[in-house]
Amino acid sequence: SNAGYLTVQLSETEKFIHSAFDPMEEARVFIGRMFNPIYSEYIIYGSGMGYYAYQLYKISYGAAKITIYEKDEKLLMYARQYGVLDWVPDSVLDIVIADDNGASFLAHSRKKNVKPIFHTAELDLLDQKDREQLTNLCIGINTSNVMQDIAAMNYYRNLEVNIPDVSQAKEKMRKEAIVVAAGPSLDMTMDYLRRNKGKKTIIAVNTIFRKLVQSGIKPDFVVVIDASDRMEKHLAGMENEDAAAVLDLCSYWRWTRDYKGPKYRMYSTYGCREAKEYIEKSGKEKWLSGGTVTFSAMEFAYRMGAEKIYFAGVDMGYPGGKSHASGTAYGMQLAQEEMFEVEAVGGGKVLVDYVMNIYRSDIE
């Protein structure tokens, strides 16, 4: 690499398994984001040249146990001879030859106080079916762990901004409210929203905020719970809108700091441990959370006194195999192999996947 550390290039695809610029520094930054001292063991799928393992050893001062799952013994040899894997003492390092396409790694990741980490370049070395299975099965574990850490950072930044409690939004709630999500069916309900603008309270999830405003349907409220920086693209260019933002304690901090319209703070169980402790100690009313912003928008409408709640674009599935309404940041056509059919509200069947079906069950 440019920095002098070695990487490996695959002859068939010409892809590198590490940065060709500075793999050691990039590993340091990545592990710095992933590390949390509450975990006593870290398991890594893929050895690479040992940069992840070495940075874990350094940042934990040798206190963390590190287990590497690697199926390519030649790569392990390279990591020891030409990489930095030998810089990690054997006393904290275990190597598992993972010839079962990730099954043993998955079983290990479910143990207490264990945090899984992917060397994503090595996931690409698996067959497509094995790669998709391993990624899909682990995404819940990995996302939960990472998002806890990200949410905590947002929590501390959000507390620095003094905004009104969500209870003060109650006076703006009409007797009837429409919760607007980004499901594909939203495209068929835009005229309905235009007819009811000013008659019913329109509560948008952040994903659909821009589309509604650009369509001349300014919502009364926009609800934000996601802690990740992908919320940046929902905020960019919308900072000066005057719809009231309902922000969770752990929602992405730039919404709390930069949004110029009215803002209210809500207190759900969706966020990090620190936020939950704050809610309990401060005596705030804790809201249920189904893990989706749609659930929080529905909860908001109910708690603010709406006597009847309508849903628009709340599909909880993938009609026609589509993920989102047109004109949203995430809209795409999905492969249907991993989906199954359930009974639809209006009769017939609708495609869902396992995760979406859980979200639907939570809302019911």
Phi, psi and omega in degrees: 000170179301329183277352179105335176288150184272149172234180180234134177247136180276126185294328184287318186254346184065016176274149174265146176271353173223166172303140174272004180263295179207084184297329180292316180292319179293325175295320179299316180294315182296312181294327176300325177284327186276333189289137173214122186295352178289341180268132181269344181217142175240134176243135185242126174270107181105125183278331191054216176261015175093005184293319179299312182298318181295318180292327174295317178300317182292311187291333180267002183055034177079007184276334185273136172281139184235127176238127179251130173255117183220132181265345184256102183294332177295321179294323176299321178297316177299318182298326180279320186278322188241345178260213185236015183298327179288353176282350179263121182299144179299338182294337180245359188241131171240143177242129177243126174282106189266083180265015183249022177056035171101356184297316181291325176298316179298316180298318180295322184294343182272355180286158182292143176062027177246132178244121180274144178227137178259135163270092194300329179298329180279337171300326180293344179280346179282159171299152186305316182296315180293320180297314181294319181296313181296316181296313183294319182289328183269346189297324180295317180295309185294315181298318180300314181295312182294316184293331175300316181291317180295317180299322180297319178296320177295320181304310182294322179290320182294326180294341179287343182256123182273108177232156185296153175293149183299336180300335181285351177276353187298326183291344181267358184270125175279173182292333178239138183226152175241121174270121186249117176249185192254020179296159184304329183291348179302326181302335181270357186242009183297319178296322177300318179294320179298319181294331185259001178298126182088348178258317176243150177288124180261121182243112183259146166280157187300329183299329187255001185303309184297316181300318180295314181299315180293339178267007179079018180242082182284120181287160174283324181223150169233129185256132182229124176234339187293133182271346189283159183286358173293345175294345179302319184287339175280337181270325187304122180084354182250006188300330186262009176292158184249012171293142182285129179267130176254112193244127176288159180305328184253011180293161186307126194296333181292332174298316180294320184277316195259339181290130188268342180287180178302145181225142177227148181254129175248167190228089181256172177270012184285332193276208188274172179300320181298320180294319180296320177295321179298316181299315181294316183289327183273352179076017178290153179284119184277130180265146172293157177217128177265011178086000178232153178292332177297317177301315182294323178295320177294317179298320178300312180300317182294313184287337178273001171105008176297130182269341177216131184240126176257149176249137172228126181073013177265076186279327186052032179190192185230073179302128182071010181078011180270146183273318187216168174295160179294152176077017177254168185291338188244003187301129178200161173270127186260149171291140188263001185297327184267008183255165174217166185262142171229167180293133180269156182302317184270016185096160182079201183233156176223146179282136174222168166243179186299315183293314181298325179293327175294316179300317179299317179297320179300316182292320177299000000 
